[in-house]
Amino acid sequence: KHSRAKIEAVATDMGLAYIKAVRENLPKATLVFDHFHMIKLYNEKLADLRRTIAREANALEKKVF
């Protein structure tokens, strides 16, 4: 337990199980998410937004014309 007190940061992906484990076992440690997973999540959310906007634009176009 003493060695865990020295851990300042934990690098992990954004899986909820990993986050929960770190929070429970190393409550003072800073979570650091890797670049790859941050960009992947950002791109997925951006693609979702683009699809939503395209669907709404198509629906609006059908109503207007």
Backbone hydrogen bonds, N-H to C=O, Kabsch-Sander energy under -0.5 kcal/mol:
donor,donor_aa,acceptor,acceptor_aa,energy
5,A,1,K,-1.0
5,A,2,H,-0.6
6,K,3,S,-1.0
7,I,4,R,-1.3
10,V,30,T,-2.7
12,T,32,V,-2.4
19,I,15,G,-2.2
20,K,16,L,-2.7
21,A,17,A,-2.2
22,V,18,Y,-2.4
23,R,19,I,-2.7
24,E,20,K,-2.4
25,N,21,A,-2.3
26,L,22,V,-3.2
29,A,26,L,-1.8
30,T,8,E,-2.9
32,V,10,V,-2.8
34,D,12,T,-1.2
38,M,34,D,-1.8
39,I,35,H,-2.5
40,K,36,F,-2.4
41,L,37,H,-2.3
42,Y,38,M,-2.3
43,N,39,I,-2.7
44,E,40,K,-2.2
45,K,41,L,-2.4
46,L,42,Y,-2.4
47,A,43,N,-2.3
48,D,44,E,-2.2
49,L,45,K,-2.2
50,R,46,L,-2.4
51,R,47,A,-2.4
52,T,48,D,-2.3
53,I,49,L,-2.6
54,A,50,R,-2.5
55,R,51,R,-2.5
56,E,52,T,-2.5
57,A,53,I,-2.5
58,N,54,A,-2.4
59,A,55,R,-2.4
60,L,56,E,-2.3
61,E,57,A,-2.5
62,K,58,N,-2.0
63,K,59,A,-1.6
64,V,60,L,-2.2
65,F,61,E,-2.6
